[in-house]
Amino acid sequence: MTSVKLILVIPAKHHDVPNAYVKAEKEVELDIFLRLQRGTAIPEDVRKCLGVDTDSELVLELVKALYGLKKTSRLWNQFLHKTLSNVGFEQGRTDL
């Protein structure tokens, strides 16, 4: 019961974690590529740096978890577990 109270108290005392899901890294073996929406303007200097001539040629690889993906909540849970473990918290047997 203590760990449940802890998880409920942390956000209540220190507010919610803004953009929580995007703080988690995506899994290395999961490759997700995004094409920008038509009409999205990319500055010329950025395009030149990336080696593309037009905005339509630009495809981005997702490197963080993103809202709406099926695995995002699990990735956030893993990130939270790792972060709390690194500062000395231990998972109780009833939390497994």
C-alpha contacts under 8 A as a table, 3 or more apart, distances in Angstrom:
res1	aa1	res2	aa2	distance
1	M	4	V	5.27
1	M	5	K	6.35
2	T	5	K	5.15
2	T	6	L	6.18
3	S	6	L	4.86
3	S	7	I	6.29
3	S	91	Q	7.86
3	S	92	G	7.36
3	S	95	D	7.65
4	V	7	I	5.29
4	V	8	L	6.34
5	K	8	L	5.07
5	K	9	V	5.95
6	L	9	V	5.05
6	L	10	I	6.08
7	I	10	I	5.60
7	I	11	P	7.18
8	L	11	P	6.23
8	L	12	A	6.46
9	V	12	A	4.99
9	V	13	K	5.85
10	I	13	K	5.42
10	I	14	H	5.89
10	I	15	H	7.55
11	P	14	H	5.18
11	P	15	H	4.66
11	P	16	D	4.75
11	P	17	V	6.98
12	A	15	H	5.36
12	A	16	D	7.06
17	V	20	A	5.30
19	N	22	V	5.72
19	N	23	K	6.82
20	A	23	K	5.49
20	A	24	A	7.47
20	A	76	W	7.08
21	Y	24	A	5.82
21	Y	65	A	6.09
21	Y	66	L	6.33
21	Y	67	Y	6.41
21	Y	72	T	6.34
21	Y	73	S	6.91
21	Y	75	L	7.69
21	Y	76	W	5.48
22	V	25	E	7.48
22	V	64	K	5.76
22	V	65	A	4.94
22	V	66	L	5.42
22	V	67	Y	7.23
23	K	64	K	6.97
23	K	65	A	7.15
23	K	76	W	7.48
23	K	79	F	7.98
24	A	64	K	6.13
24	A	65	A	5.62
24	A	75	L	5.94
24	A	76	W	5.33
24	A	79	F	5.63
25	E	63	V	6.64
25	E	64	K	4.59
25	E	65	A	5.65
25	E	75	L	7.13
25	E	79	F	7.78
26	K	30	L	7.13
26	K	63	V	6.03
26	K	64	K	4.92
26	K	65	A	4.83
26	K	72	T	7.93
26	K	75	L	6.87
27	E	30	L	5.37
27	E	75	L	7.94
28	V	31	D	7.35
31	D	61	E	7.34
31	D	62	L	7.43
32	I	61	E	5.86
32	I	62	L	5.50
33	F	59	V	6.54
33	F	60	L	5.48
33	F	61	E	4.39
33	F	62	L	5.92
34	L	59	V	5.65
34	L	60	L	5.04
34	L	61	E	6.20
34	L	62	L	7.04
35	R	56	S	7.90
35	R	58	L	6.71
35	R	59	V	4.79
35	R	60	L	6.36
36	L	40	T	6.54
36	L	55	D	7.90
36	L	56	S	7.44
36	L	58	L	7.17
36	L	59	V	6.92
36	L	60	L	7.85
37	Q	40	T	5.78
38	R	56	S	7.42
40	T	55	D	7.38
41	A	55	D	6.70
42	I	46	V	6.69
42	I	47	R	6.57
42	I	55	D	6.24
43	P	46	V	5.39
43	P	47	R	6.43
44	E	47	R	5.05
44	E	48	K	6.08
45	D	48	K	5.07
45	D	49	C	6.15
46	V	49	C	5.05
46	V	50	L	6.20
47	R	50	L	5.07
47	R	51	G	6.01
47	R	52	V	5.27
47	R	53	D	6.47
47	R	54	T	7.33
47	R	55	D	7.50
48	K	51	G	4.98
48	K	52	V	6.09
48	K	53	D	7.05
49	C	52	V	7.96
52	V	55	D	7.48
52	V	57	E	6.25
52	V	58	L	6.62
53	D	57	E	7.17
54	T	57	E	5.61
54	T	58	L	7.31
55	D	58	L	5.54
62	L	65	A	7.70
65	A	69	L	7.59
65	A	72	T	5.65
65	A	75	L	7.16
66	L	69	L	6.10
66	L	72	T	6.39
67	Y	72	T	6.59
68	G	72	T	7.29
69	L	72	T	5.42
70	K	73	S	7.40
71	K	74	R	5.47
71	K	75	L	6.24
72	T	75	L	5.04
72	T	76	W	6.16
73	S	76	W	5.09
73	S	77	N	6.19
74	R	77	N	4.99
74	R	78	Q	6.21
75	L	78	Q	5.10
75	L	79	F	6.14
76	W	79	F	4.99
76	W	80	L	6.08
77	N	80	L	5.12
77	N	81	H	6.09
78	Q	81	H	5.10
78	Q	82	K	6.10
79	F	82	K	5.18
79	F	83	T	6.07
80	L	83	T	5.10
80	L	84	L	6.08
81	H	84	L	5.32
81	H	85	S	6.00
82	K	85	S	5.10
82	K	86	N	6.09
83	T	86	N	5.17
83	T	87	V	6.67
84	L	87	V	5.36
84	L	88	G	6.58
84	L	89	F	5.42
84	L	90	E	7.82
85	S	88	G	5.19
85	S	89	F	4.82
85	S	90	E	5.97
85	S	91	Q	7.93
86	N	89	F	7.31
91	Q	95	D	6.37
91	Q	96	L	7.54
92	G	95	D	5.30
92	G	96	L	7.18
93	R	96	L	5.76
